[in-house]
Amino acid sequence: MSKRVLMIAFHFPPLRGSSGIQRTLGFARHLHESDWQPLILTAHPRAYPNTDPNTDWDLPKDLPIHRAWACDTAKHFSLAGRYPQWLALPDRWLSWQLGAVLTGLYMIRRYRPTALWSTYPIASAHQIGATLQKLSGLPWIADFRDPMAHEGYPADRRTWDSFRRVESKVFSRASSMVFTTQGASRFYAQRYPNRSQDLHVIANGFDERAFAAAPPAARDWGARWLLLHSGVVYPEWRDPGPLFAAIKRLRDQNFPDIDRLLLRFRASEHDSFVHQRAQEHGLLNQVELLPALAYRDALAEMQSADALLALQSVDCGDQIPAKAYEYLRCRRPVLALADAGSETARLFQQTPLAHSAALESVPEIEAALCRLIEALRKQDKATTPLDADWLFSNSRQGQTRALASLLDQSTSQHLEHIARHVARGMQ
């Protein structure tokens, strides 16, 4: 009989969003391969900012999915766009905690899971995990992905303090804490040295089955070269302004073929910001802003682009955008604008197709653009096959195997702890 894990995840279909949502989806698809049955506890779709009508999520047909009552404070509890801040601490989905705890207790009684798992970046998911762990005594794995409270983030002090309180609760109750990069793990090892042995890295990855099911790639932009950014453009951390400045400088120098670049921002969620930055540098004729696509269509677009664009500021050096793994899987040239010492830059160093520069350095970006354009002139679209071991280790399937191993370890340690407690009681 399969072991069961109750997975607490706000981000789940039909929510539409970035590829980070695919993390829980990937685990749910592949855990059965390691003899674990996932049980999904998520939020009612009314709380989601956007939903995707696509129903083909390729989930196991017998996957139990329970949705707790949930609302978005900013959408449902605001008056003239204003609402009390305490209704949005630690996040705007605070309202789902009570319903999720009650639903979680019902699921624990019905399915008898042997472990709990919760995932950030919705901090209230960890609060739900902490409550269910306290009430059930089950071993709990807290999936942080990226750091929660760190220098400059969140900018609001009350939110920052609430994040630190959630962190403290996690580190006092969870069996293990999971991060997507070594840098994030080191950050928390310094903050909580007494728990450093309980920190683990399970990276993001790409879903090979989704790539296989994606529609055929197609080109439709004529003689121009498409440089595609697929996903959210955060104004604080993924500002394309320095890139636009570098392009303008190359245009002013009459650099050959710089005008052939067409920059497409797909599903940026901050179109007005990107438009303003493009307008400041006179690049509106080279910048496209397009809405979100269904996930598999987005993968097809990435594979058909001439090159892919990654943006990351220097203060996000411990993080890797989930999209980066999909970029690598596409085997397209990448303009990787991230600090040389960052986790993202180190990931892109694994491919000769990456042209790297610091996002904050216009001269570095100019040089990287020149290298990229030279590669595009040569039609350098390397089709060499990816190493099989690399392919598996960076896939969702490979990362799910790592999670299953951690679940096995946590439940084994939990049973040993119970056995020692019983033995002491019998003495």
N, C-alpha and C positions, 0 to 999 in steps of 0.2 A: 504494500500500500504506500502511495506517495506521501511524503511529508508535506505539510501545508504551512504557507507563510501568508499572514495578513499584511497586504501592502497598502499603505495609506498615502495616496497621491492625489493632490488637487488637480494636477495636469493629466487629463486623460480624455480620449475621444468622447464626445464630438468637439472638444475644444480645438480651435485652429490656432496655430502658433508656430514657433520656431522648432528646429530639429531637436532641441532639448527635450521636448515632449516625448520624442521617440525613445528616450531612456527607459521609462517605465513600460512602454509598449514592448520594447525589445525584451526586457526581462520577462514580461508576461507571456510572450511568444515562445521563449526558449527554456524556461525553468523546468518544464516537464522532461526535457532531455536529460536532466540531472536528478530526476526522481523527486522534484519539488512541484507541488501544485500551488499556483498563486491564487489568492483571494483578493479582489480589488475593492477597496473602500475609497470612494471618490465623492466629488461634489455634484449637486444638481446642476444641469447645464444653464439654468437661469443666471448663475453666478459668473458664467464665462463671458468675456468681452466679445468674442466672436466664435461661431461654431462652423463646422464644416459638414455639409450635407452628405459627403461621401460616407457610405456604410461599409465599404470593403476595407476593413482595418486588419484583416488577416489574423484575427485572434482565435485562440482555441474555442471551439464551439461550446465546450462545457465550462468555460471560464466564469466563475461567479463574480458578478459586478453589482455592488450595492451603492446607491447614491444617497448621500445624506442631504437633509435640508440645508440650503446655503443661499446667501445673498451677497451682493457686492455693495458695501457701504456707500461708495461714491455714486452708485447707480440707483440704489433702492431706498437709501435712508438720508439722502441729501435734500436740502431745501434751498432753492436758488443756487445750486452748485456748492453749498456749504454743509458741513456735517461736523459733529463733535469728534475731535481727534481720538478720544478714547475708544470710539467705535471702529478705529482702524489701527489698533495696536495689538499684536505686532504687524498686522497687515489688514487690508480692506476686507478680507474674507473671514474675519474673526467670528462672524455669525455661524459658520459651519461647525464650530467646535462642539457645541452641545449635541447637535444632531449626529455628528460623526462619532462621538463617544458612545452614544446610545446605540447607534447602528453597529459600531465595532463590538460592543458587548454582546449584541445579538449574534453577530457573526462568530464570535469566539465560542459562544454556547452551541451554536448550530454546527460549525465545521471543525471545532477543536484544533486550531492551528498550533504548531509547535514553536512558532517564532513570529515576531512583529518586525515590520520595516516601514519607515516613513522617509519622505524625501522633501527637501528644500528645492526651489527657492520660495515656496509659500511657507513662511515660518510657523504658521498655525498648525501645519501638518505635524511638526515635531511636538507641539504642545498636546495634540491629540495622542501621538505615540507615547508621550510621557505618562499621560493619564491612564491609557489602556495598559501600559506596562505596570503601573502601580496597582491597578485593580486586578490584573490577571497574573502577575508574577512571571510572565513569559519573557524570554530573552528578546532584546530589542536592538535592532541595527538602525542607526540614524544616518541617512544618506545626505550629507551636506552639499555634495557637488563642489560648490565654491565657498570661500569664506563668507560668513554672515556679517558680523560687525568688525570692520577694519578701518584703518585711517581714512577719514573722509567719506565713509559710506556706512550706513545711510547718513545723508547730510543733516537731517533733522535730529536734534539731540534726543528727544523723547523716543523716537523710533529706534535710534542707535541703542539707547539704554534698554529698550524692550527686547531688542535682538540679543544683547548680552545676557539678559535674564533667561531667554530661551536657551542659549548656548550653555549656560551654567546648569540648567535643568537637564539638558541632554547629557552633559559630561558627568552628572551625578547619578544618572539612572541607566543609560544605554550600555549594552554589552560591548558594542563596537561602533566606531564612527568611520564613515566612508567619504573619500574625496576623489575628485576626478584627476588631480595632478599631484605630483610629488611636492610642488611648491606650496599648495594649500595644506597638505599634510604637515609639512615642516612648520608652517605658520602656527598651526594648532598644537604641535608638539612643544613649541616654545611657550605658548599661552597656558597649556595644561600639561606640564611635564610629567605629572603623576599618572597620566593616562596615555602617554606616548606609545606604549606597547599595544594599545587597542585601536590605533589609527591604521587605516588601510586605504589603498588606492585602487579604485576600479574606474578606469577611464571611460569616456564616452566612446562612441564608435559609429560605424555605418551598418545599415541593415542590407546584407547582400541580397536577400529575397526581394526587398523593395526595389533595388537596382535592377534585378532580373525582371520584375514586373513592370518597370517604368516603360512608357511608350517610346518608340524609336526617336532618337534625337533628330532635329531638323533645323536647318539654317534659314533665316528669312530676313537678313539685314543687309543684303546686297554686298557691296564692296567694302563695307566697314568692318572693323574688328570689334566684336562684342566683348567688353570687360564687364563681368557680371558680379554684383554683390547681392547675394541671396539671403535675406533675413533682416532683422531689426538693426537700425542705425541709432545707437544710443548717443545723443548729443554730447554727453560728458565723456564717453569712452570710445566712441567710434566716429569721431568728427572727420568728415572727408575734406574739410577745408584745406589742410596742407597738401593733399593730393591735387585738389583743384588749382591751388597756387602753383604747384610744380608743372602742371599741364599748361597753365597760362604762360609761365616763363619759357617753356619749350616752344610754345606757339609764337611768342614774341621773338624768339631766336630763329624762327622758321625751321625748326627741326623737322626733317622729312617724316612724313606719315603721321605726325602727332594728331592731325585733324581726322585721321581715319578711325581713331578710337571712339567708340560709342559706349558710354558708361551707363549701365542699366542698374537701377536700384529696385529690386523686387521685394515687395512687402516690407518696406523700411519702417513703417509705423510712425515715421516722423518726416513725411514728405515735405511739409512746409519748411522745416529746418534745412533739409537737403536742397530744396529749391532755392532758398535764400542764399545758401553758401555758393551754389552754382551761379546765381545771378551776380553775386559780389565779384566773381572772377570772370564774368562774361562767357560762361560755358553752357548756357541754356540750350544751345544747339547741339551739345554733345552729351547731355544728361537726360535719361529717361527715368520716370518714376511710375512704376506699374504695381497693380494690386497683387495680393497673394494668389498663389495657385494651389491646387490640390498637391499633396506631398509628392506623389509619384511624378506628376507633371513638372514639379519644381526640380526633381532629380534629372528628368530628361532635359530641361533647359540648361542645367549646370553642365551636363555632358556635351551639349551642343555649342556652348560658348567657346569663343576663341581663347579666353583667359578668365580667371576667377579672381575676385578681389576680397581680401581679408583685412579688416581694420581692428586695431586694438591699441589702446593708449598704454603708456609706460606704467601707470598705476594699477594695471590689471595683469601684471606679469605672472601672477600665480595661477592664472586661469587660461583655459583653452576653449574657445567657442566650439560647441558641439558640431557646428557646420564644418569645421576644419577637417574632420575625419572624412566627411562626404566629399569635400574638395579633393583630398588626396586620392580617394577611391575613383574619382572622375578621370584622373590622369590627364588633367589639363594644366597648362601653365598657370601659375598663381602669382599675383602681385601681393605679397605678404607684408603688410605694413604693421610691424610690431617690433618692440625693443629687442635688440639682439640677445639679451640675457633672459628673455621671457620664455615661459613654457611653450607658447605658441610658436615662437621663432625656432625653438629646438625641434618641435614636431615637424615643421616645414623643411628643416634641414635634412630630413629623410628622403627628400626628392630633389633631383637636379632641375625640376621644372619650376621651382620657386625662385622668385626674384624679390629679395627682401630689403627692407629699409625701416628705419624708425618712423612711426606715424608723425612724430613731432618735428622731423627734420626734412624741410623742403629740398635741400641739396641732395640728401640721400635718396629721396623719392625720385628726383629728377634722374639720377644715375640708374635707379632700378627701372624706371620707365624706359630709358634708352635701351637697357638690356632686354626688356620685355619686347619692345618693338622690333629689335633686331631678331629675336627668336620668332616673332610672328611673320616677319618678312621671309624667313627661311621655312615658314610653315612647320616649325619645330613642335609638332604635336605628339610627342613620343608615345608610342603604342606598346612599348615593352611591357610584358606581363608583370604584375606585382608578385613579389615573393609570397609563396603559399603560406608560410608561417606568419609573415607580417599581416597578410590578409586576414587570417583567422584571429590573431591576437587583437587586431584593431576592429574586429566586427562586433556587433551586438551579441552574436552567438558566443564568441570567445569571452566577452566581458560577463555574460550571464553565467558562464561556467565558473568564473572567479567568484561571483556572488554566491552561487550554490555551495562552493567550497567554504566560504565564510559562514554561511548559514549552518552547514554541517558542523563547523568548528564551534560556533556559538551555542548550538543546541547540545552538543556533546559536553561542553564545559558547564552548561546549565544543569544537565543531568548529573554530572559528577558533583557539583555543588550540593544538589539536593541529597544525593547519596551520602555525602560526608555529614550533612546536617542530620539526616536520619540516624546515621551510625552514632553520632555524638549523643543524640537523644536516647539511644538504647543502652548507652554505657552507664 
